[in-house]
Amino acid sequence: MLSEFDVISTIIGLLVLVIPAMLLGKLCSHFKISEIIGFVIAGVIFGPFALGGLILFYDQPLVVINDLVLSFWQISGIVILFSAGLHFTFHDFRKAGLTSIFVGIGGVILPLTIGYLFSVWMGFDWIVSILIGATLSATSITISVRILEELRKEKTKEGNVLVNAAVLDDVLGLAILSAVVSIIVTNSVPSIDAIMLITAESVGFWFLILLGSVLILPKIIHLVDAARPSSLESRGTHQAVALGSAFGIAAISGSLGLNPIVGAFAAGMGLAGSRLANQLREFDGILRVMLAPLFFAIMGAHVNIGKFFEINWIIFVAILALAIITKIIGAGLPASIFLHSKKRGMRVGYGMIARGEIAFITAGIGLTHGILNDSLYSTLIFVILGTILISPTLLRYSFRTKNNEIKS
């Protein structure tokens, strides 16, 4: 149980992460580089495995990754995805529906399959190969959303497809993670029927949560608005109800075995069609000023820079190349076909490259259960970091060229 001292020291440690992250993010933005790169690099440098672990506070490392920090990480992700959902109505989702489904499925299946086959070919055990494939399968929706927001391209055709495909990708990634945990526990591959059932349940729950959010949340916020609160204490009622909706739907999502952040995104989409959407976006934008650097800095803080020299560089380069190519082909190719544009399709593929939360969790499970050794685990972590740095760079460059800008 955390003591009052632990809470205070943790909050100070978070400030040690957030302040440099904000500064590095601004510096990157000044040089036309994605802010995300600055946030993540700050997390690596000032995380518990680097300077944050060397700075002592009452004989303890100032920056640690404990349950409280992970809670802040989850809360930050919920707010970021809720904010993203506020920019996408259910109508937008329906327009991108079929395209997003094919892109999301392709962006999961190809990395999983190629990652597994490559690992077997390299001589790894079958269960290690499954873990490597699973680590490569799921896109980080948080990173995809943040990149598009930086570029102000979230309302483009490819932006709409990318975000909705990344949500489905996240849901499918969690279904794969559930199957991987089952494989590790039983040391046997579940039947195809069992895997299909897990996947169908995950996707079905997501659609039910989305429909519930779209049908119910606007009515709730409109009822609150009809009450016309005027007192000083009641002026934040709309915002409080909106945030309550985000965390409530996120909690429901988590209880059903989904990532809470996809529930928060559904809540945002539910409220995006309400007449108070603009007011809620403005309020949520204020929260993200601090929470976005916090989220990505904590993500960077997971990287143990001290393991850099334990990386198997041949495997690192090969897996990183596969991580990039399989997303570009698996997601970018179907997007190119449905959008009738190779350039737009490639943008979708670039935005799907970044791996994040689910990839970290999958690799961590492999290490905890003794399936991945320290060297291979470190290699995978740096592959994840590589995708986080490469995806914003490619996507920003694809929007920067003169011809692309004209077509946007």
Residue pairs with C-beta under 8 A, 6 or more apart in sequence:
2 10
2 66
2 67
2 68
5 58
6 66
6 68
7 68
9 57
9 58
9 60
9 62
10 64
10 66
10 68
10 69
12 57
12 62
13 52
13 57
13 62
13 63
13 64
13 69
14 69
14 72
14 294
16 46
16 52
16 55
16 62
16 63
17 42
17 43
17 46
17 47
17 52
17 63
17 294
17 297
17 298
17 301
18 290
18 293
18 294
18 297
20 42
20 45
20 46
20 297
21 38
21 39
21 42
21 43
21 46
21 293
21 294
21 296
21 297
22 290
22 293
23 38
23 42
24 38
24 39
24 41
24 42
25 35
25 36
25 38
25 39
25 42
25 293
26 35
26 38
27 38
28 34
28 35
28 37
28 38
29 35
29 38
29 150
32 396
32 400
33 392
33 393
33 396
34 147
34 150
34 392
34 393
34 396
35 146
35 150
35 292
35 293
36 143
36 146
36 147
36 150
36 296
36 388
36 392
37 388
37 389
37 392
37 393
39 292
39 293
39 295
39 296
39 297
39 300
40 296
40 297
40 299
40 300
40 385
40 388
40 389
41 300
42 293
42 297
42 300
43 296
43 297
43 298
43 299
43 300
43 301
43 302
43 303
44 50
44 300
44 301
44 303
44 305
44 385
45 51
45 305
46 52
46 63
46 297
46 301
47 53
47 63
47 65
47 297
47 300
47 301
47 302
47 303
47 305
48 61
48 63
48 64
48 65
48 301
49 301
49 303
49 304
49 305
49 306
50 305
50 306
52 61
52 62
52 63
52 301
53 61
53 63
54 61
55 61
55 62
55 63
56 62
63 301
65 298
65 301
65 302
69 298
69 301
70 298
72 294
72 298
73 294
73 295
73 298
73 299
74 260
74 261
75 291
76 291
76 292
76 294
76 295
76 298
77 142
77 260
77 261
77 264
77 295
77 357
78 246
78 247
78 250
78 260
78 261
78 264
79 243
79 246
79 264
79 284
79 287
79 288
79 291
80 142
80 145
80 146
80 261
80 288
80 291
80 292
80 295
81 141
81 142
81 145
81 261
81 262
81 264
81 265
81 268
82 242
82 243
82 246
82 250
82 264
82 265
82 267
82 268
82 284
83 268
83 281
83 284
83 285
83 287
83 288
84 145
84 149
84 154
84 163
84 265
84 268
85 264
85 265
85 266
85 267
85 268
85 269
85 270
85 271
85 272
86 268
86 269
86 271
86 272
86 277
86 280
86 281
86 284
87 149
87 154
87 155
87 268
87 272
87 281
88 154
88 160
88 163
88 164
88 268
88 269
88 272
89 269
89 272
89 273
90 210
90 214
90 269
90 270
90 272
90 273
91 273
92 160
92 164
93 100
93 164
93 210
93 269
95 160
96 157
96 160
96 161
96 164
96 165
97 164
98 338
99 161
99 165
99 334
99 335
99 338
99 339
100 161
100 164
100 165
100 167
100 168
101 165
101 168
102 334
102 338
103 161
103 162
103 165
103 331
103 334
103 335
103 338
103 348
103 352
104 164
104 165
104 166
104 167
104 168
104 169
104 172
104 331
105 168
105 172
106 329
106 330
106 331
106 333
106 334
107 139
107 165
107 169
107 327
107 330
107 331
107 352
108 137
108 138
108 169
108 172
108 173
108 176
108 330
109 330
110 326
110 327
110 329
110 330
111 133
111 136
111 137
111 322
111 323
111 326
111 327
111 330
112 133
112 134
112 136
112 137
112 176
113 133
114 133
114 136
114 322
114 326
115 129
115 132
115 133
115 134
115 135
115 136
115 137
115 319
115 322
115 323
115 326
116 129
116 130
116 132
116 133
117 129
118 132
118 318
118 319
118 322
119 128
119 129
119 132
119 133
120 126
120 129
122 315
122 318
124 132
127 183
127 184
127 187
127 371
128 366
128 371
128 372
128 376
130 180
130 183
130 189
131 180
131 362
131 363
131 365
131 366
131 371
131 372
132 319
132 380
134 176
134 177
134 180
134 362
135 355
135 359
135 362
135 363
135 366
135 380
135 383
135 384
136 319
136 322
136 323
136 326
136 355
136 359
136 383
137 172
137 173
137 176
138 169
138 170
138 172
138 173
138 174
138 176
138 177
138 355
138 358
138 359
138 362
139 165
139 166
139 169
139 170
139 173
139 327
139 331
139 352
139 353
139 354
139 355
139 356
140 166
140 170
140 354
140 355
140 356
140 357
140 358
140 359
140 388
141 163
141 166
141 167
141 169
141 170
141 261
141 262
141 265
142 261
142 295
142 356
142 357
143 296
143 354
143 356
143 388
143 391
143 392
144 162
144 163
144 166
144 351
144 352
144 354
144 391
145 154
145 163
145 166
146 292
146 296
147 351
147 354
147 391
147 392
147 395
147 396
148 154
148 159
148 162
148 163
148 351
148 395
150 392
150 396
151 395
151 396
151 399
153 159
153 399
153 408
154 160
154 163
156 344
156 408
157 339
157 344
158 335
158 339
158 344
158 345
158 347
158 348
158 351
161 335
161 338
161 339
161 348
162 335
162 347
162 348
162 351
162 352
165 331
165 335
165 348
165 352
166 351
166 352
167 206
167 262
167 265
168 203
168 206
169 331
169 352
170 259
170 261
170 262
170 358
171 202
171 203
171 206
171 258
171 259
171 262
172 199
172 202
172 203
173 358
174 202
174 257
174 258
174 259
174 358
175 195
175 198
175 199
175 201
175 202
175 203
177 358
177 361
177 362
177 365
178 198
178 202
178 257
179 190
179 194
179 195
179 198
180 362
180 365
181 365
182 190
182 194
183 189
183 190
184 365
184 366
184 369
184 371
201 257
202 257
202 258
205 253
205 256
205 257
205 258
206 253
206 258
206 262
206 266
209 249
209 252
209 253
209 256
209 258
209 262
209 263
209 266
210 266
210 269
210 270
212 249
212 270
213 245
213 249
213 266
213 267
213 269
213 270
213 271
214 269
214 270
214 273
215 270
216 270
217 245
217 249
217 267
217 270
217 271
217 274
218 270
218 271
218 273
218 274
220 241
220 245
221 238
221 241
221 242
221 245
221 271
221 274
221 276
222 274
222 275
222 276
224 237
224 238
224 241
225 238
225 275
225 276
227 237
229 235
229 237
238 276
238 279
238 280
239 280
239 283
242 271
242 276
242 280
242 283
242 284
245 267
245 270
245 271
246 264
246 267
246 268
247 264
248 267
249 263
249 264
249 266
249 267
249 270
250 260
250 261
250 263
250 264
250 267
251 260
251 263
252 263
253 259
253 260
253 262
253 263
253 264
253 266
254 260
254 263
259 357
259 358
261 357
271 277
271 280
274 280
299 356
299 357
299 360
299 388
300 385
302 360
302 381
303 381
303 382
303 385
304 378
304 381
307 374
307 378
307 381
307 382
308 378
308 382
310 374
310 375
310 378
311 375
311 378
311 379
311 382
312 375
312 376
312 379
315 376
315 379
316 379
316 382
316 383
319 379
319 380
319 383
320 383
320 386
320 387
323 353
323 355
323 383
323 386
323 387
324 353
324 387
324 390
327 349
327 352
327 353
328 346
328 349
328 350
328 352
328 353
329 349
330 349
330 352
331 348
331 349
331 352
332 345
332 346
332 347
332 348
332 349
332 350
332 352
333 345
333 349
334 345
335 344
335 345
335 348
335 349
336 342
336 344
336 345
336 346
337 345
338 345
339 345
339 348
341 407
343 398
343 403
343 404
343 407
344 407
346 398
347 395
347 398
347 399
350 391
350 394
350 395
350 398
351 391
351 395
352 391
353 387
353 390
353 391
353 394
354 387
354 388
354 390
354 391
354 392
355 383
355 384
355 387
355 388
356 384
356 388
359 380
359 384
360 381
360 384
363 372
363 377
363 380
363 381
363 384
366 372
366 377
366 380
367 374
367 377
372 380
398 404
399 405
399 408
